[in-house]
Amino acid sequence: MLYPQNLEQKLGFDKIRQMIRDNCVSPLGQQFTEKIRFSEDFNLIDKLVRQTAEFKEILQQENTFPSSNFIDATPQLARAAIEGTFLTEEEFFEVKLSLQTIHDCLRFFKNHTENRFPQLTQLSEGIDFEKNLLDQINRIIDERGKLRDNASSELQQIRKQLNAEQNNLRKKLDSILKAAKSQGLIADDASPTIRNGRMVIPVPSENKRKLKGFVQDESATGQTLFIEPVEVLESNNEIRELEY
């Protein structure tokens, strides 16, 4: 037991702990700082000081040590462990980044065979990393955090259909735009846009009855209506269905 009980405050140790916490790059690191306590064990103190010195050298001299994506994936992994639940695309990406960072950290120490960082290398050797999980996630999630087209045969087919339908929609809209411009129904610089998740054409309100379609939105002034031509209704419906 420390004596007096407010020794940490008298020595400013609580402020040092807070400074460390403020500079942590992940919630796990912040939580760990709360566990930091005084110690009178010389061997433990010596080991921790050596670890700190080694990591200081890494930060100052090594540019290959991972410096980003220290993500706490505990919530995602806890959810994944519950039967019947699933992770979103974004959550899978966070798990992937976290695992990749752990893998890169372990590889960093493994590659330094000259034993420059003995304390941290010894610490890393006690970590059992399952790279197979990272490899499996990499096969379905790309570098941008999106599902790969070939993540599954079903997804590959859906995206193939989606691309075909989107191309078909663009061709129809280009044809409708060209005709509407030639008739003076819309501005020469008008172009398709998206409203309510559907491709539409901006049409002056006075011409709304001259272009058959469904009004999806209007401008703040009410002078422009965003109309979904009847010719593209089916394509828009098909795209929405494929997307969801």
C-alpha positions in Angstrom: 0.0 0.0 0.0 1.3 3.4 -0.9 1.9 5.9 1.9 0.5 8.5 1.9 -2.5 7.4 -0.2 -2.2 10.6 -2.3 1.4 9.9 -3.2 0.5 9.6 -6.9 -0.9 13.1 -6.8 2.0 14.5 -4.8 4.5 13.2 -7.3 2.4 14.1 -10.3 2.1 10.5 -11.4 -1.6 10.9 -12.1 -0.8 13.8 -14.6 1.8 11.6 -16.3 -0.7 8.8 -16.6 -3.2 11.2 -18.2 -0.6 12.5 -20.6 0.1 9.0 -21.7 -3.6 8.3 -22.1 -4.2 11.4 -24.1 -1.5 10.3 -26.6 -2.7 6.7 -27.0 -3.9 5.9 -30.5 -6.5 3.3 -29.6 -9.1 2.8 -26.9 -7.3 -0.4 -25.7 -4.2 1.7 -25.0 -6.2 4.2 -23.1 -7.7 1.4 -21.0 -4.3 0.0 -20.3 -3.0 3.3 -18.9 -5.6 3.0 -16.1 -3.8 -0.2 -14.9 -0.4 1.5 -14.6 0.7 1.4 -11.0 3.9 2.0 -9.0 6.1 -1.0 -8.5 9.0 -1.8 -6.1 10.0 -4.9 -8.1 13.5 -4.0 -9.6 13.4 -6.7 -12.2 10.0 -5.7 -13.5 10.9 -2.0 -13.5 14.2 -2.8 -15.4 12.3 -4.8 -18.0 9.7 -2.1 -18.5 12.3 0.6 -18.8 14.2 -1.5 -21.4 10.9 -2.0 -23.4 10.2 1.7 -23.3 13.8 2.5 -24.5 13.5 0.0 -27.3 10.2 1.4 -28.5 11.5 4.9 -28.3 14.3 3.9 -30.6 11.8 2.4 -33.0 9.7 5.5 -33.1 12.8 7.7 -33.7 14.7 5.6 -36.1 12.5 3.0 -37.8 10.1 4.0 -40.5 8.8 0.5 -41.3 7.0 0.0 -38.0 3.2 0.3 -38.4 2.0 3.7 -37.4 -1.7 3.6 -38.2 -4.9 1.5 -37.9 -4.5 0.6 -34.3 -8.2 -0.3 -34.1 -10.0 -1.9 -31.2 -11.9 -4.6 -32.9 -13.2 -6.1 -29.7 -16.9 -5.0 -30.3 -16.9 -6.4 -33.8 -15.4 -9.7 -32.7 -17.8 -10.0 -29.8 -20.7 -9.6 -32.2 -19.3 -12.1 -34.7 -19.2 -14.7 -31.9 -23.0 -14.5 -31.4 -24.8 -17.1 -33.5 -27.2 -15.6 -36.1 -25.4 -12.2 -36.2 -23.3 -10.8 -39.0 -20.8 -8.0 -39.5 -21.3 -5.2 -41.9 -18.9 -4.4 -44.7 -17.4 -1.5 -42.7 -17.0 -3.7 -39.6 -15.2 -6.4 -41.6 -12.9 -3.8 -42.9 -12.1 -2.6 -39.4 -11.3 -6.1 -38.3 -9.1 -6.5 -41.4 -7.2 -3.3 -40.6 -6.7 -4.3 -37.0 -5.4 -7.8 -37.9 -3.2 -6.4 -40.6 -1.6 -4.0 -38.1 -1.0 -6.8 -35.6 0.5 -9.0 -38.3 2.8 -6.2 -39.5 4.0 -5.5 -35.9 4.9 -9.1 -35.4 6.6 -9.3 -38.7 8.6 -6.2 -37.9 10.2 -7.9 -34.8 10.6 -11.2 -36.6 12.5 -9.6 -39.4 15.0 -7.9 -37.0 17.1 -11.0 -36.6 20.1 -8.9 -35.3 18.2 -8.7 -32.0 18.2 -5.0 -31.7 15.0 -5.0 -29.7 15.3 -8.1 -27.4 12.7 -7.1 -24.9 10.0 -6.3 -27.4 10.9 -9.2 -29.6 10.5 -11.5 -26.6 7.1 -9.9 -25.8 5.9 -10.4 -29.4 7.0 -14.1 -29.4 4.3 -14.8 -26.9 1.5 -13.7 -29.3 -0.3 -16.4 -31.2 -1.5 -14.9 -34.5 -3.9 -16.7 -36.8 -3.0 -15.4 -40.2 -5.5 -17.6 -41.9 -8.3 -15.4 -40.7 -6.7 -12.3 -42.2 -6.2 -14.2 -45.5 -9.8 -15.1 -45.6 -11.0 -11.6 -45.0 -8.6 -10.3 -47.6 -10.2 -12.6 -50.1 -13.6 -10.9 -49.7 -12.7 -7.3 -48.6 -10.5 -5.1 -50.8 -8.1 -2.3 -49.9 -10.9 0.3 -50.0 -13.1 -1.7 -47.6 -15.5 -2.9 -50.2 -16.7 -6.4 -50.9 -14.7 -7.9 -53.8 -16.8 -8.9 -56.9 -15.6 -12.5 -56.5 -16.3 -12.7 -52.8 -18.9 -15.2 -53.8 -20.3 -16.6 -57.0 -23.7 -15.1 -56.2 -22.3 -11.6 -55.5 -20.2 -11.8 -58.7 -23.4 -12.6 -60.7 -25.4 -9.8 -59.0 -22.7 -7.2 -59.7 -22.4 -8.3 -63.3 -26.2 -7.8 -63.7 -26.0 -4.5 -61.9 -23.3 -3.2 -64.2 -25.3 -4.3 -67.2 -28.4 -2.6 -65.9 -26.6 0.6 -65.1 -25.1 0.8 -68.6 -28.6 0.1 -70.0 -30.0 2.9 -67.8 -27.3 5.4 -68.9 -28.0 4.7 -72.6 -31.8 5.3 -72.1 -31.2 8.5 -70.2 -28.7 9.8 -72.8 -31.3 9.2 -75.5 -34.0 10.9 -73.5 -31.8 13.8 -72.6 -30.8 14.3 -76.3 -34.4 14.3 -77.4 -35.5 16.7 -74.6 -32.8 19.2 -75.3 -33.6 19.2 -79.0 -37.2 20.0 -78.1 -36.2 22.7 -75.8 -37.7 21.0 -72.7 -34.5 21.2 -70.6 -31.4 23.3 -70.5 -28.5 22.4 -72.9 -26.2 21.8 -69.9 -28.7 19.6 -68.1 -27.4 16.2 -67.0 -28.8 13.2 -65.1 -28.7 13.2 -61.3 -29.8 11.1 -58.4 -32.9 11.7 -56.2 -34.3 9.2 -53.7 -31.7 6.7 -55.0 -33.1 6.9 -58.6 -31.7 8.5 -61.8 -33.7 11.5 -62.8 -33.6 14.5 -65.2 -33.9 18.1 -64.0 -36.8 19.7 -65.8 -38.1 23.3 -65.6 -41.5 23.2 -63.8 -43.3 24.8 -66.7 -42.4 21.8 -68.9 -43.3 19.1 -66.3 -46.3 17.8 -68.3 -44.3 17.6 -71.5 -42.0 14.9 -70.2 -43.8 11.7 -69.1 -42.5 10.5 -65.8 -42.6 10.6 -62.0 -41.5 13.6 -59.9 -39.0 12.4 -57.4 -38.0 15.8 -56.0 -37.9 19.5 -56.7 -35.5 22.4 -56.1 -35.7 24.7 -53.1 -37.3 27.3 -55.3 -39.7 24.9 -57.0 -38.6 26.0 -60.4 -36.9 22.7 -61.2 -38.5 19.3 -60.9 -36.4 16.1 -60.9 -38.4 13.7 -63.1 -37.9 10.0 -63.5 -38.9 9.2 -67.1 -41.3 6.3 -67.5 -38.8 4.7 -69.9 -36.3 4.2 -67.1 -38.7 3.2 -64.3 -38.1 -0.5 -64.8 -34.4 -0.1 -65.0 -34.3 2.0 -61.8 -36.4 -0.6 -60.0 -34.1 -3.4 -61.1 -31.0 -1.5 -60.0 -32.5 -0.8 -56.6 -33.4 -4.5 -56.2 -29.9 -5.6 -57.2 -28.3 -3.1 -54.8 -30.4 -4.3 -51.8 
